[in-house]
């Protein structure tokens, strides 16, 4: 089943035309996501209130910007952290200061700065101008970054992305700051209290269409897959999920379940030899494209190993394909749940993101589209609070958003109940660019409800200590 993703649909779960005054009821995701909950069966259809926005209403994608001057009647007392009648302070950040990869994830902050500037130009959140406070965690300094966020008395974390986000949780929960991040890595944060993500990545579920699509493309090769993942938690969790879920879609695994040093290897040839000796006919890789995967692919080519390499969405990046001047990465297949940037002409939200970055400056990347989704999710929930903006009100609004596409920038998912999308796209690196493989038609996804797969038995899931509402208790405070 192909689902088209076109301009003109409105997929905001709680429409902006609702009354501005929302009573804060203090609910968190503990209340919103009962055990065993799942997306509504009608999620394949766009959610709409049936209205047509006025011609002069600024739009992003298929819905209005959730930013406006308001009516000047804000009643904020100043007692809410980071909020006054005319201002809001939010925090975010990335790992750009990591010396091993300078500028790491900076594209998400580029997007946040552009989004905040545009929102403020439109009037802010009901007239409240947004101040964005940036924190560089540099991967290993995430505790200090989070402590800075708390010490500055910010309203929310918005659009951040920190690789070691489990290390922040004890501090975050103690100071009580909610988060709408660009992405989550650890189980503890992905299932954290008062955490809502525009593109959810829970540890107990997985968007698994990629496995089915690759089984269709390579029915024999998927029966004997080697795995090569980094020896740190983020890549190990990705690998564990694949081992737990892919067999449901016809995959089998070779004896070569390998781990490499997260800092890289002086020689990748021994790994290639082990993969060859196992008889593997496909390789699943978890890590970074440059330089590690490129070096692996070059070693494979040198040693005559010519098998498909399948990997995750972080390998959809201009610099990754651009480095493929020798063709060693031509066998790499990447999964996506958002319309590729090259197809912006088919999808208004994607084009709007590109135009936003062109106007305000900054680097363009898939990460930026995910940041856009999370910022719009937070801003929509905040705008709906009207005259009095509180964390409780925003969290109550977020807990209603069971259908979300970031105004059309990615496939529909369910932030309120922490369920990923059932839709997928497969791309292939070809030369120094990307080629769509499945589904073939530009601007479409392939979606099936059964492609949201349950995950069980992984190390990360056990460590998360999920309660009956799928909220992590690993760092729970009394």
N, C-alpha and C positions, 0 to 999 in steps of 0.2 A: 504494500500500500504506500503510495507516494503522497506526502502532504505538501501542498504548495505553501510557500511562505511569501506572501506578496503585500505590497503597499495597499493600504486601505482597510486592513483588518485592525480591530482594536482588541488587544489581549490583556489589558490591565484588569486584574481580578477585582479590585475595588475601585470602580470608576471615580474619576475626579469630580463628577457632577453631584456626588453625594453631598449632603449638608456639611458645611465646613466645621461645624461644632460637633466634636466627637467626645463623648464622655470617657475619660480614662478609667478603665476597669482593672488595670494592673495585671493582666494576664501575660504570661510568658509562653514559650513553646511547650513547657510542661503541661499547660492546660490545653494547648491547641492540637497536639498530636497524640492521640490515644494509641496504645499499642496496636500494631497490625493495620494502622490506617494506610490508605493508598489513594492515589489520585482518582478523582471522579471519572467515571467511565465516559463522560462526554468531553474529556480533555482534548480530543482530537479536533474539536471545533473551536473557533475563536470565541472568547467571551466578550460580549458587547452589551452596552446598555441601550442600544438602538438609537442613540442620538447622533447627530452630525455636528462636530465642532464648528463654531462660527469661523468665517473665512479669515478673520484677523487673529485667531488664536495660534500662537507659535506651536508648531508640531515638531516632535522628534519621532521619526519612524511613523508608527500608526496611531499614536496618541499624543495629546497635548503635553508640552513641557509642564512638570509639576512645580513651576516657579512663577510667582506673580507678586505684584506690589501689595496685594491685600487691600483692606478697606481702612487701615489705620486704627483699627479698634482692638489691637492685641491687648491682652490683660495679664501678661506674664509678670509675676511678682519679683523675679530675679532670684528666687530660691532654688529653681531647678538648675542643676549643673550645666554650665555652658550656654544658658539661654537668658536673654533679656527681651524686651518688647521689640527691639530693632536689630538684634544680633544673635548669631549662633556660632559656637566654636565646635568644630569637629576635628578629629585627628585621623591620620593615616600614615602610610609609609611603605617602604620596600626594603630590599637588601642590597641596594646599589653600592654600599661601601664595602662589600665583601672583596677582599684583595684577590681571591682566587678567580673572580669573575666580575671585574669592575663594571658597575652600571646594572647589576643583576636586577631584573624586574622593574627597571625605571620607567618602562612604558606605562605601567598602571598609574604611577604618580603623574606622568605627563597627562594622562587622560583625566585624572582627578582635578588637576589644576585647570584644565580647559573646561570641564563640566562646572566647576565652582564659578569660574569667571562668567560663563554664559548664564548660569542660574542667577547670579547677582545682577547681571545686566537686565534680566527679565523681572527683577524685583526681589529676588531671594525667596525665602519660604514665608509666604504671606507678609512680605515686607521686611523680613529679618535678613540682613546681609550675613553671608556665611564667611567665616574665617577658617581656613584650612591649615592645620598645624602638622608639619611633616616630621616623621621620625624614621631615621635610617637604622635598621636593626643589624645590617651587615652580617646576616645569618646568625652569628654567635652572640650578638648583643641584644637579643630580643627581650630579655628580662628588663634591662635598663631602658629600652625603648618603651615598653609597656608601663614601667614606673613613671617615666616622663609624661606619658599620656594621662595617667591618673593624677599626677601632681598638678597638671595644668587644668584640671577640672573640666575636661571636655564633655560635650553632650553625648556623642556617639563616636565609635570607630567606624569609619566609612571607607571602603575601597582599598583597605590595606592588603598586603600579601607578604607574609613572613614565613620563610621555609620551615623554621623550627617553631611553629606556632604552639606546639604543646608546652614549650617552656614558658610561655607567657601566661598560661591559664590560671595559675595560682594567684598571680598579681591581679589579673583582669577581674577575676571573680571576687577578690577581696575588696576592690574599689568599686565594683558593681557597674562597670561600663559595658553597655551592650555593643554588638558589632554587626555590621553588614559588610563583610569583607569581599574583596575581589575573588578570593578562593580560600579554601581550607585545605590543609595537608594532613594533620594528625586527626585521629579519631576523637581525641579529647576536645579539640576545637570544632571539628565538623559536627559534633553532637553537643556542643557547649550550650549552657544555659544562656538564653537571650542572644543567640547567634542565628542570623538569617542570611542566606547566601543567594545571590541572584542565579547562580549556577551551582546547585547543591552537589556535594561530593561526599555522601554519607559512607560510613564504613560497613554498614550492614546491607547495603544495596549497591547495585552497579548498573550503569547504562551499558548493556551488553550486546547491542545490535551489531557492533563491529565484529564480534566473534561469528555471528551468523553470516554476515556479509562475506567475511574472509573464507568461511567454509563453503560458500557458494562459488567464490572465485577460485579457490584452491582446495577442492574436496579431498584430495589425497595428502597434500602437504600439511594440512592442519592435524593430521593424525599422529604426527611425531615432531612436536615443537620443543626446541631448546629454549631456555630462559637465561638471560644475562642481565642482572640488576646490580645496582650499587649497594654497598654494605652499610647503608644508613636507613633510618626508619621510613622516610618518604618513598624511596624506590622499593624497599622491601615490602611495604604495604601494597604498592601497586602490583608487584609480582605475586604476592600472596592472593590478592583478589583474582588475578588471572587464573592461577592454579585452582582456585575454588569454584570459579564460575564457568570458565570456557568449556569444560567437559560437557556441560548441559547443551552445548551447541555443536557437539561432534568433535571437539578437540581432544587429542591425546598428547602426552608429554614424554620426551626422551629422557634418558638418564642425566643429560647435561642440564642440571639446574644450578647455574653458576652465579657467583657474586664477585664483583670487582671492587677494587679500592676506590672509594668515592672521589679521591683526589686524582685518580687516573692510574694508568699502568705504564711502565717503561716499555713494555712489549706486549702487544695484544695477541701475538701469534699463538701462544699456548692455549688461550681460550678458543681460538679458531680450530686448533687441532683437536681439542676435546669435543667441540661441536661436530666436527667431521667424524671422529671416532664413534660418536653416539649414533650416527646415521640420521641425525635430525634433518628434516626437510623444510623447516621454517624456524625463524628465531624471533622470540619476543624480547624486546629491549626496553629497559626502563632507566632513564638517566637524562643527560643533556645531549643535544646534537653536536655542538662544537665545544671542545675538540673531540670528545670521547667517541660518539657514534661514528663520526667520520673516520677516525683512526681504526675502529673495529671494521668498518666497511672496506677500508683500504686494505687491511690485513686479510680480510676474506677474499677480496679480489686477487690479491697477490698469491694466495694459497689455493686458488681454484674453487673456493666455496661460493656457489651461486644459488642462493635460496632467498625467498622473500623475508624481509625484516619488518616486523609489525611493531608499532609504537604509539605513543600517546600524543595528545593535541599540542603539547609544548614544542613538538618538532615541526609545527606549522609556523615557520618564521622566515622572513626574507633572507636573513643571513645563513640559515641552514641550507635551503635550496641553492642559494647563491654561491655557496662554497663547493658545490658539486661540479666543479669544472673537469674532473677526471672521470665522471660517470659512476664512481664507486657507490653513490647513494641511490642509484636508479632503481634498486629493489626495495626501497623503503616505502611502507604504506602507513598512513596516518589517519587517525579517526578524529572527527569533528562533530560538534552539535550546534555549530553556528554557520551561517552562510559565509563561504570564503570571501576574503576581501576583493579578490579578482572578479567576483560576481556582483559587485556593488550595484551595477546597472539593473539587476533583477530585484533588488531589495532596498527599499528606501532607508531603513534604519542603518544598514551598513554604509550607505552613501552619506547619510547624515553624520555618522561617526567620522568618516574620512574628511568631510567638509569642516567639522568642528575642529579637528586637529590641524587642518590647513589654516584655519582662521586664527587659532590661538597658539599654535606651535607645539612641537613635541613629536616623538617618534610613534609610529603606527605599528600595532601588533595585535594578535589575538587577545593578549592580556588586556589591552585597552578596551576591547569590546566587552569583556567580562566586567571590567571596572564600570563601564557605562551602565550595564544592566544593574549592578548593585547600587550605584549612586541613584539611578532613577527609582529603584525599589525603595530606598531610604527616603528620598525626597518626596515621593508620592505618599508614603505613609505619614510623613511629617506634615505635608501640606494639608492633609485631611484633618489634622488636629485643630486647624483654625486659630482662634484667638488665643488659646492657651496651649503652649507646646510643652509636653512632658514626655519623659522616657516611657512611662506607663502607657500613655496614649499611642505613641508610635509603635510600641511593641504589640499592643492590642490590634492595631491596623495591620501590622506585618503578619500577625497570626491568622489573618483572613485571606492572605494571598495564596490561594491554592492553584492558580493558573497564571503563569508569568513567562513572558518572552523578552523582557527588556525592551518593550515597545517594538518588538519584531526583530531584534538583533540576533536572537538564537531560537532554537526549538523550545517548545513549551515544556516547563518543568513546574515543580511545586515547592517553593521556598518555605511556606508555612509548615508543611509536614515533612520537610527535608527528604523529598523524593527527587531523584534525577529524571532526566528526559528519557522517553522511550524512542527517541529519534536519533539517526546517525547518518553521517556522510563519510565516505572513504576517499581520501586523496592519495596520490602517488607522486613521489618526487621523480621528475623527468627532466633531465638537463638541469638548468638552474631555475626551474619553476615547479609548479604543482599542477597535476592533471587530475580532474575529477574522474573517479572510477565508478562509484556507486552512491546513489542512483545517478544515471547518466545525465538527466536533464538539469541544467543550471537552475539555481534558485529553489531546489526541492530537497526534502529529506526522505528517508525511508523510515517508517515508524510502525512499530507493533507493540501492543501493551505487554506482551510476554517478554519484551526486551528489557524490562526492568527486572533484574535478577536478584534474588536474595543471596547474601553472602553470610557464611558461617564458618567458624573454626579457625579464623585467622588470628595471628598474634596481636595485631593492633586492635581488633575488635574485643578480644579478651581483656586487654589493658584498659579499654575505655570505660569499663564497668557501667554499661548502659542500664538505666532503670526501665520500668514498664512503659514509660513515655519516650524511650530512645534518647534520653538526655544523659550525657556522661556524668558519672559521679567520681571520676578519677581525681578531681581537684575540688570536690564539693566543699563548700563552707557551711558551717552550722548556722 
